[in-house]
Amino acid sequence: MSHTSATTVTTDGGLQEELAGFRRDLHADPEIGLHLPRTQRRVLDALSGLPLEVSTGRALSSVTAVLRGGRPGRSVLLRADMDALPLTEQTDLPYASRNDGAMHACGHDLHTAALLGAAKLLCARREQLAGDVVFMFQPGEEGCDGAGKMIEEGVLEAAGAPPVAAYAMHVASSGIPRGLLAGRPGPILAGGDLLTAVLSGVGGHGSAPHLTRDPLPAACAVVGALQTLLTHTVDPFDSAVLTIGAIHSGTAGNIIPATAQLEGSLRWFTPQARDALREGFERVCRAIATAHGVEAETRIVEAVRATVNDAAEAGFAATVAADLLGAARYLDLPHPLTAGEDFSRVLEKVPGAFVMLGVAPPGVDPATAEANHSAHAVFDDAFLADSARYLAELATRRLALA
């Protein structure tokens, strides 16, 4: 089935305008990391007056709200991340970030607004809900494992028992046609590791390399060898990405340095690929260092796990999207994306689904639009009411099935 960008959006009274206003206010005042006091205050103010059990985090500026349905049943969790990125915005939007070095360049301001809208819609139909809804407003998605910290603080037990299902939606400023929801069963986003290798030798004068043990040629050889590691390690029907993005060594052209440091990243979708590549990275670094007469020290830090959709929940999310918005508004992704997300922490413990929404600006080709994490990225907020209705419908229907 072919898909085109949506040209119209669903309106829901004044909800779209209300959510767009909230989002733009949030976009102009972004905060980074685990501690987002102004963002948290805005969310708490927006939830004020609703029939919710609201709590805040201890180690981070999270907000957890529980809606008790009018009928007995299980619970469903809906999540939005709230943090921004350490970028200086370069969009010239009238509501552009006024905080240098901070920008909502990944659309988390839209996620927060959409979840607030879903909370209002679900509160209005509270008596019809066959169970409870947990709203998870999460800081620190960008490299701080905010989801893991909220789990440690009990978000999955907020309703009294673990949820039967969990859902999250993420916008994309490029790549996905405007207005289309996109998902797939199984892996949808990659797990990621941060790689470091320090090669240590003996420095000296550039005129006498025979008196040194130069780590730079070894570092260059490691970079070259790692490019073939994937093809000789990972099943061709699996997929992974290994990138070396930085080399730090030396101070002058006539001085042989004593150390060379490599920094890179590894992205994977299966534990088999992850384990094989981690072992291969360490083995290549050690072996080449030995061949060059230098020493190698490696470090691998897991940044995020792979985001894996439960097959049944992914199918359910697709059905709800098609029923609510029309079949033309849902896209089956042919393969996972190599970005990473800490909603993976939730999906490791609760079956659920993570879906994407294309929000490239009108008239802009999503194939060439500025991508998430760009200082020039623009996210169209015209689909906020649709997003809120979709999240609310996921919770309502899933509770009816529980």
N, C-alpha and C positions, 0 to 999 in steps of 0.2 A: 504494500500500500504506500502510495506517495503522500507526503505531508507538505503543507505550506504553512507559512506563518499565519497566526490568527490575526484577523483584521478588526475584530470586534471583541469587546470584553463584556462580561456580565456585570451589571450594576446591581446593588443591593441597598436601596434606599440611599442614605448618606454614608454608608460604610466605607466605600471606596475613597471618598474625599477625606473622611476622618483618618483612615489608615495612612493615606498619602501624606497628610499633614504631620502625623506622628513620625512617619519615616523620615521626612525631610528635616524635621527638627533634630532627630537623632543623627542623621547623616552629617549635619553641620557641627556636631559636637562629639566626635568619635573618641573612644577610649580603648587602650590596648591592654591585653593580658588578662589576668585573673581578677584584678581589682578595678571595677567599673562603677564607682559610686554614683556618678550623675546618671549613667544609663540605668542602673538599678532603681534609682529614685523615680525616673520617668516611668519605668515599668510598674512599680508599686503604685504610683499615682493613677496610672491608667486602669489598674485592676481594682482600685479602691471603689467600694460600694457594690461590687459583685459578690454573689454568694459563694465565696471561695475560702478555703483554708490556706492561708499564705504563710510561707516561712522563707527565711533567707539563710544563705550559707555562712559558715564560720570561717573557713579558710579562703573563701572567694566570694565575690559579689553576685552570687547566684540568687535566683528567685524560683521557688517551687510553689505551685498553686494546685490545690485539689478541689475538683468539683464533685460533690456527692450527687449522684443521679437520684431521681425520684423513685426508681424501682431497683430492687436488689440485683447484684451481678458482680462481675469481675471489674478490672480496670484496664484502661488503655493509656499509653503515654504518648504525648506529642512534644516534640523538642524544637527549640530555636536557639541558635548561638547568637551572641550579642557583641562580641569584641571586634575591633578594627585591626588594621595592619599598620606597621611603621613606615608609611609612605606619606609624602607631601602631595596632596591632590593637585592635579593639573587639568581640570575639566572646564573651568569657568562657569560651572552651573551656579544659578543664583543661591542655591543652598549648599554650595561646596563647603568642605571642611574649613573651619576657621582655626583649627589647631594644627600648626606646622608639625610635620612628622607623624601625623595620624590621619588615616583615611579609611572609610568603609569601602575598600576596594574589592571585597569579596561578597558583598550583598547581605551581610548579616543584619543590617538595619532593616532590610525588607523581610527577612525571616522573623525578626522580633515583632514587626508590625503585623505580619500575617498571623502569628500565633496569638497576639492580642485580639485580633479580629475573631479568630476561631473561639477564643475564650468567651467573648461576648455573645457570639451566636449560640454556643452550647449552653451558656447560662440561661439564655432565653428559652431553650427547650429542655431545661433541666428535668422537669417532671416526666418527660418521655424517655429519658436515658435509662437503659437497663444496666446500670453500673456507674463507675466513677471514671473521671478523666484527670490525669496528672499532666500539668503544663510545666515543662522543664525549660526555664530560661537560663542558658548556660554561658558563662564567660570562658575565656581562655581556650577557644578551639584552635587558634592559630599557634600551635606548637607548645601549648602549656598543659595539655591533657585535662582540660576543664571537665570533660565528661567523666573521666576516671575519678576525679576528685569529688564530683557530685555523687557518683555511685558510692564512694567511700562514706560520704555524709548521709547516705540513705535515700536518695531520690527514688530508687526502685521499690522502696518499701513505704513511700509517702502515703499511699492509699490504704496501707495496712497489710498488703500482700503484693508480690511482684505482679506487674501488668501482664495481661495475656498477649499483648502485642504493643509494638512501639513504631512510630513513624516520624520521619523528618523530611523536609523539603529544602532543596538548595537551588538558588538561582544561578544562572550562567549568562554573562554578558556577551558570550560568543559561542559558536559551535552548535547550539541547539536552536532550531527555528523559533522565532518570537511567539510566545503564547502557548507553546507546546510543553506538556509534561512528558518526561522521558524516564524510563526505568528498565529493569531487567531482573530476572532471577539470578541467584548466585552472586559472584563478585561483581560489584559495580564501581568500586574505587579501590585503589592500591593501598597496600601497606607500605611503610617507608622506614628506612634506616639512614642515619647519618654516619658517614665513614670518615675516618682519619687514619693516616699512616705517617709516622715520623721516621725518616731514614737518617741515621747518625753515622758520621764517618770522622775524618780528620781533615780540618781545613788547612789552608796554606796559601802561599804566593802563586799567582797564576803562571809564573814563569817556571815553576817546578812541580808540575802535577804528580810526578813520580814519587814525591815525598808526602803525598796526601792520600786520603781515601775519599774520593769525591762522591757525595751522595746525589748530586744532580743528574748525572747520566743514569744512575739507578732509578731515580724518580721518573725520568722520562721513559725508561724501559717498562716500568710498572704501568704507567698510563697506557702505553701501547699494548701491553699484554692483557690488560683488563678489557680492552675492546673486543677481544676474541673469547673472553671468558664466558659470555652469555651463550654464544653459539655452541660451545663445547660443554655446557653445564646444564642448561635449561631445556626441558622437553620442547620440541618445536611447536607442540600444540598448547603449551603454556606460554606465558609472556612475562617479561621483566625488563627493567631499565636500570642501567648502571651508568652514572655520570660522575666524572671528576671535574669539578668546577673551579678549583683553586689550587695553585702551587705557590708556596711561600718559601723563598730561599735566597740567600745572597744579599750583599749590600753594594758591590761594585764589580765592574767587568774584569778586573785583574786580581780578584780575590776568590779563591775556592772556598765555598762555605763548609761549615762543619755539619749542618743539618739541612734537610729539605722536608717540608711538610705538604702532604696531599690532603685535600678535603673533597668529599663527594657525597653522593646520595645513591641509595638503592631503593627501587620500587618493585613490588612483587604482588602476586595475587593468591599464591598458594604457599602453605608451609614448606612444601618440598622445594620450590624454587628459592624461597627465602633461605632455608638451611644450606642448600648447595652453594648459593652465591656467597653467603657469609663465610663459609669454609674456604671457598675458592679465593675470595679477596685476601684473607689472611695468608693462605698458602702462597699465592703469587707474590705478595709483598715480601714474605720471608725468603722465598727461594731466590728471587732476583736480587734482594739485598745481599744474600750470601754469595751469589755469583760475582757481585761487584766488591766484595770485601767490606761491606758496611752492615749495620744492624738495623732491624726494622721493629718498630713498636706500633701495633694497630689497635684501633678502638672502634667499636660498633655500638651505636646507641639507637635503640628502637624509638622512632618518633611516633609512629601510629600503626595500628593493625589494619589489615585489609577490611573494607566494609563489604559484608556479604549479606545479601538479601535472602531471607527465607523464601523458597520457591512459592509456597502457597500464599504468603503475605504479599509478595510481589505481584502475583496474579490478581489478588484481591484489590490491591492499589490500582492496578491497570483497569480493572472492571469499574471501580468507583469513578475513576477519571473519565472513562468513556461514557458512563451513565450520566454523570453530572454535567460534563462540559461538551460531550459529543466525541464520537470515535476519532474524528479528525484531529482532536486536540491531544491525542496520546501517541507517543512514539516508542516502539520497542528498540532499545539500544542494541546494536549488533555485537558490541563488545564493551568491556568495562573501560573506564577512564583512568588515567594514571595519576590523577590527583588523589589526595588522601584526606581523611576525615576521622575525627575521634568519636563520631557517633558509632563507629565500629565497636567501641567499648560496650555500648548499650546492646547492639545486635549480637554480641557474643553471649549475652545473658538472657535476652528476650527475643523471640522471633518477631521480625518486623520487616519494614521496607524503607529504603531511602530513595527518593525520586528527585529528578532535576526539573527545572523550569527555565525555558529560554526567555530572557528579558532584554534582548538587544533593542536599542532604540528604534522607533519607526523609521523606515527608509534606509536602514543600515543593514548590510549583508552580514548575517551572523558568521559567515565563513571568514570574513576579513575584519570583523569588529575587534576592538581592544578587549583582551581577555581578562578574566578575573586576576587580581593581583597587579594589574597595571595602574599606574598613576593617572592614566587617561581613560580608564574604564567607566562607562556610563550604563546604569541599570534602570530600565524603564519600570516605573512603579504602577503602571496602568492595570496590572493583574493582581493587585493586592486583595481586592474583594474576592476574586476567583480563588486565590490561594487560601484565604480564610475559610471560604465555603468548602473547599476541598478537604482541608484538614478536619473541619468540623464533621463533614460527612464520613470521612474515614473512621473517626471515633464513634459516631452514632451507629453506623452499620456494623462495625466490628463488635461493639458491645451487644448488639442484638443477636449476634452469632455465638457469643461466648457461652 
